[in-house]
Amino acid sequence: MPLISIKDVSKLYGFGDATTVALDEVNLDVEAGEFVAIMGPSGSGKSTLMNIIGLLDRPTHGTYSLSNRSVEKLRPNQRAKMRRDKIGYVFQSFNLLPKLTVIDNVSLPLLYKGMSTTKRLRRAADVLDRVGLADRQYFMPKALSGGQIQRVAIARALVCDPQIIIADEPTGNLDSTASLIIMELLSELHRTGNTILMVTHNPELTRYADRVVYMHDGSIVHDQRTPLGEVPALAKKAMYLFPRKSEEDDLIGVSTMMNFRPEETETKPKKRRATKSAKKSRSTTRKKKVPRA
């Protein structure tokens, strides 16, 4: 049985004529231990799908089974417990609490498990050592680089030892060097048995995945398995698969704006109204008579 099983899942927002279809009867099975990269243009439904898989949202229609258990209709407290125990989330914007130290941010999920302070801090310290930040435990987030902050976010996702890591654009706010460190860390987690679901716009990052899913307009349009270390040809061409605004379209738009001549439609400038002091001065000048010789 697959670890994740999505069957005919749709997600609608709004009502009547204002209804937006974010997901349109999506089907997806993910086996334990897979590294799945999810690609597609903005608005294709990638993040909505991840929110449903991560139990942050519910489908409007369809079924979702996690570890062979139907979860789409769980009560909020049941969903929170399953999300805490089985799923680790890594956000593009990090989402660390700025007034807590690194180790307190990482240990926070364990607080909701009722673990003692000593055990929480020990476990958090072990995970921080695993991501190479043992010497940054008592730093504040603002004192870290972007790559270090994202490693803290990954440590927080790992602290409850989840089966699934969901990474939504994990390198979106990082430079190339920090991105490489984060991807090597996710690759290491994959080798140790974690199931990784990663949303990305960067075709180069698909070389870390053993499967690439392409989405468009709320649907999965292609699902491809690929050898680790290789960028699939379809990933390289992904930018051309979907209708999008090109650079040439932008230049045409700029040319049109430059050809517009506003002076042809401008009206004549209005005469300035004289101030009261100026009127009084002119009136005095007109009334003043020149003395006769």
C-alpha positions as CSV (number, residue, x, y, z in Angstrom):
1,M,0.0,0.0,0.0
2,P,1.3,3.5,-0.8
3,L,2.2,5.8,2.1
4,I,0.1,8.6,0.5
5,S,-2.9,7.9,-1.7
6,I,-4.9,10.8,-3.3
7,K,-8.0,9.8,-5.2
8,D,-10.1,12.2,-7.3
9,V,-9.3,15.1,-5.0
10,S,-10.7,18.5,-5.9
11,K,-10.4,21.8,-4.0
12,L,-12.7,24.7,-4.7
13,Y,-12.7,28.2,-3.3
14,G,-15.5,30.7,-3.4
15,F,-19.2,30.3,-4.5
16,G,-21.3,30.5,-7.6
17,D,-19.7,32.5,-10.4
18,A,-16.7,33.4,-8.2
19,T,-15.7,29.7,-7.7
20,T,-12.0,29.0,-8.3
21,V,-10.9,25.4,-9.0
22,A,-7.5,25.0,-7.3
23,L,-7.4,21.2,-7.8
24,D,-9.3,19.3,-10.4
25,E,-9.8,15.5,-9.6
26,V,-6.1,14.9,-8.8
27,N,-4.9,11.3,-8.4
28,L,-1.5,10.7,-6.8
29,D,0.1,7.7,-5.0
30,V,3.5,8.1,-3.2
31,E,5.4,5.1,-1.9
32,A,7.4,5.3,1.4
33,G,11.0,6.4,0.7
34,E,10.4,8.3,-2.5
35,F,11.7,11.8,-3.3
36,V,9.1,13.5,-5.4
37,A,9.7,16.9,-7.0
38,I,6.5,18.8,-8.0
39,M,6.8,21.4,-10.8
40,G,4.4,23.7,-12.6
41,P,3.7,27.4,-13.2
42,S,2.4,29.7,-10.5
43,G,-1.3,29.0,-9.8
44,S,-1.1,25.4,-11.0
45,G,-2.2,24.0,-7.6
46,K,1.2,22.8,-6.3
47,S,0.9,24.5,-2.9
48,T,-2.8,23.6,-2.5
49,L,-1.9,19.9,-3.1
50,M,0.9,20.1,-0.5
51,N,-1.4,21.7,2.0
52,I,-3.9,18.9,1.6
53,I,-1.2,16.2,1.9
54,G,0.3,18.0,4.9
55,L,-3.1,18.1,6.6
56,L,-3.2,21.9,6.6
57,D,-6.3,21.9,4.4
58,R,-9.2,19.6,3.5
59,P,-10.3,18.6,0.0
60,T,-13.7,19.7,-1.2
61,H,-14.2,16.3,-3.0
62,G,-12.3,13.0,-3.1
63,T,-10.4,10.8,-0.7
64,Y,-7.0,11.0,1.0
65,S,-5.4,8.0,2.8
66,L,-2.2,8.4,4.8
67,S,-0.5,5.3,6.0
68,N,-3.6,3.3,4.9
69,R,-5.9,5.5,7.1
70,S,-8.5,7.8,5.6
71,V,-7.7,11.3,6.9
72,E,-9.8,13.8,4.9
73,K,-12.6,13.9,7.5
74,L,-10.6,13.7,10.7
75,R,-11.5,16.1,13.5
76,P,-9.1,19.1,14.0
77,N,-7.4,17.6,17.0
78,Q,-6.9,14.3,15.2
79,R,-5.4,16.1,12.2
80,A,-3.1,18.1,14.4
81,K,-1.8,14.9,16.1
82,M,-1.2,13.1,12.9
83,R,0.5,16.1,11.3
84,R,2.7,16.5,14.4
85,D,3.8,12.8,14.4
86,K,4.0,12.0,10.7
87,I,4.7,15.2,8.7
88,G,7.5,17.8,8.8
89,Y,6.9,21.0,6.9
90,V,9.7,23.2,5.5
91,F,8.5,26.6,4.3
92,Q,10.1,29.0,1.8
93,S,9.7,31.9,4.3
94,F,11.3,29.8,7.2
95,N,8.5,30.7,9.7
96,L,10.8,30.8,12.8
97,L,9.7,32.7,15.9
98,P,12.1,35.7,16.0
99,K,12.0,36.1,19.8
100,L,13.0,32.5,20.5
101,T,16.6,31.1,20.2
102,V,17.5,28.5,17.7
103,I,17.2,25.6,20.1
104,D,13.9,26.8,21.4
105,N,12.5,27.1,17.9
106,V,13.5,23.5,17.1
107,S,12.3,22.1,20.4
108,L,8.9,23.8,20.2
109,P,7.0,20.9,18.4
110,L,8.1,18.6,21.2
111,L,6.3,20.8,23.7
112,Y,3.0,19.7,22.2
113,K,3.9,16.1,22.8
114,G,4.2,16.7,26.5
115,M,7.9,16.0,26.6
116,S,10.0,17.3,29.5
117,T,12.2,20.4,29.0
118,T,15.4,18.4,29.5
119,K,14.4,15.8,26.9
120,R,13.2,18.5,24.5
121,L,16.4,20.4,24.6
122,R,18.5,17.2,24.3
123,R,16.6,16.0,21.2
124,A,16.7,19.5,19.6
125,A,20.5,19.7,20.2
126,D,20.9,16.3,18.5
127,V,19.0,17.4,15.5
128,L,20.8,20.7,15.2
129,D,24.1,18.7,15.3
130,R,22.7,16.6,12.4
131,V,22.2,19.7,10.2
132,G,25.5,21.2,11.2
133,L,24.4,23.9,13.6
134,A,25.5,22.6,16.9
135,D,27.4,25.8,17.5
136,R,24.4,28.0,16.8
137,Q,22.0,26.6,19.4
138,Y,21.6,29.8,21.5
139,F,21.7,32.3,18.6
140,M,18.7,34.3,17.7
141,P,17.3,33.8,14.1
142,K,18.3,37.4,13.1
143,A,21.9,36.5,13.8
144,L,21.9,33.7,11.2
145,S,22.3,33.7,7.4
146,G,19.5,32.6,5.1
147,G,20.9,29.2,4.6
148,Q,21.4,28.7,8.4
149,I,17.8,29.7,9.1
150,Q,16.6,27.2,6.5
151,R,18.7,24.5,8.2
152,V,17.0,25.4,11.5
153,A,13.6,25.1,9.8
154,I,14.6,21.6,8.6
155,A,15.8,20.7,12.1
156,R,12.4,21.8,13.4
157,A,10.7,19.6,10.8
158,L,12.9,16.6,11.8
159,V,12.6,16.9,15.6
160,C,9.5,14.7,15.8
161,D,11.1,12.1,13.5
162,P,8.4,12.3,10.8
163,Q,7.9,9.9,7.9
164,I,7.2,12.7,5.4
165,I,9.1,15.9,4.8
166,I,7.1,18.5,2.7
167,A,9.4,21.2,1.4
168,D,7.6,24.1,-0.3
169,E,10.2,26.0,-2.4
170,P,12.9,25.3,0.3
171,T,15.6,27.2,-1.7
172,G,13.5,30.0,-3.0
173,N,15.0,32.7,-0.8
174,L,18.6,31.4,-0.9
175,D,21.7,31.9,-3.0
176,S,23.2,29.1,-5.0
177,T,25.7,28.0,-2.3
178,A,23.1,27.9,0.5
179,S,20.7,26.1,-1.9
180,L,23.3,23.4,-2.6
181,I,23.7,22.8,1.2
182,I,19.9,22.6,1.7
183,M,19.5,20.1,-1.2
184,E,22.4,17.9,0.0
185,L,20.7,17.8,3.4
186,L,17.4,16.8,1.9
187,S,19.2,14.2,-0.2
188,E,20.8,12.8,2.9
189,L,17.3,12.6,4.6
190,H,16.0,10.7,1.6
191,R,18.9,8.2,1.8
192,T,18.1,7.5,5.4
193,G,14.5,6.6,4.5
194,N,12.4,9.8,4.7
195,T,9.8,10.4,2.1
196,I,10.4,13.9,0.5
197,L,7.8,16.0,-1.3
198,M,9.4,19.1,-2.7
199,V,7.7,22.0,-4.7
200,T,10.2,23.8,-6.9
201,H,10.4,26.0,-10.0
202,N,14.0,25.2,-10.6
203,P,14.6,22.3,-13.0
204,E,18.1,21.8,-11.7
205,L,16.8,20.7,-8.3
206,T,15.0,17.7,-9.9
207,R,18.3,15.9,-10.1
208,Y,17.9,15.1,-6.4
209,A,14.5,13.5,-7.0
210,D,13.7,10.0,-8.3
211,R,10.3,11.2,-9.6
212,V,9.0,14.4,-11.1
213,V,5.3,15.4,-11.2
214,Y,4.2,18.3,-13.4
215,M,1.0,20.3,-12.7
216,H,-1.0,22.7,-14.7
217,D,-4.4,24.3,-14.0
218,G,-5.0,22.2,-11.0
219,S,-4.3,18.9,-12.7
220,I,-1.3,16.5,-12.9
221,V,-0.3,16.5,-16.6
222,H,2.8,14.3,-16.4
223,D,4.4,11.9,-13.9
224,Q,7.9,10.8,-14.7
225,R,10.4,8.6,-12.8
226,T,14.0,9.6,-13.3
227,P,17.5,8.4,-12.2
228,L,19.0,10.2,-9.3
229,G,21.5,12.8,-10.4
230,E,19.9,13.5,-13.8
231,V,17.7,16.4,-14.8
232,P,14.9,15.0,-16.9
233,A,14.6,16.5,-20.4
234,L,11.0,17.4,-19.7
235,A,12.0,19.4,-16.6
236,K,14.4,21.4,-18.7
237,K,11.5,22.1,-21.2
238,A,8.9,22.7,-18.5
239,M,8.9,26.5,-19.0
240,Y,7.7,25.9,-22.6
241,L,5.1,23.3,-21.8
242,F,2.6,25.7,-20.3
243,P,1.2,29.0,-21.7
244,R,3.0,31.9,-20.1
245,K,4.0,35.5,-20.7
246,S,7.3,35.6,-22.5
247,E,10.0,38.2,-22.5
248,E,9.0,39.1,-26.1
249,D,5.4,39.7,-24.9
250,D,6.8,42.1,-22.3
251,L,8.9,44.0,-24.9
252,I,5.8,44.3,-27.2
253,G,3.9,45.8,-24.3
254,V,6.6,48.3,-23.6
255,S,6.8,49.3,-27.3
256,T,3.0,49.9,-27.3
257,M,3.3,52.2,-24.2
258,M,6.2,54.1,-25.8
259,N,4.2,54.7,-29.0
260,F,1.4,56.3,-27.1
261,R,1.7,60.2,-27.4
262,P,0.0,61.8,-24.5
263,E,0.5,65.3,-25.8
264,E,-2.1,64.6,-28.6
265,T,-4.8,64.3,-26.0
266,E,-3.7,66.8,-23.5
267,T,-5.9,69.9,-22.9
268,K,-4.5,73.4,-22.8
269,P,-3.1,74.4,-19.4
270,K,-5.4,76.4,-17.3
271,K,-4.5,80.0,-16.5
272,R,-3.3,80.6,-13.0
273,R,-5.7,82.4,-10.7
274,A,-4.4,85.5,-9.3
275,T,-4.0,85.8,-5.5
276,K,-5.9,88.4,-3.5
277,S,-2.7,90.4,-2.9
278,A,-1.9,90.4,-6.6
279,K,-5.5,91.6,-7.4
280,K,-5.2,94.4,-4.8
281,S,-1.8,95.5,-6.2
282,R,-3.2,95.8,-9.7
283,S,-6.3,97.6,-8.5
284,T,-4.1,100.1,-6.6
285,T,-1.9,100.7,-9.7
286,R,-5.0,101.4,-11.9
287,K,-6.5,103.9,-9.5
288,K,-3.3,105.8,-8.8
289,K,-3.2,109.0,-10.9
290,V,-0.1,110.6,-12.2
291,P,0.1,114.3,-10.9
292,R,-0.1,117.0,-13.5
293,A,2.8,119.3,-14.2
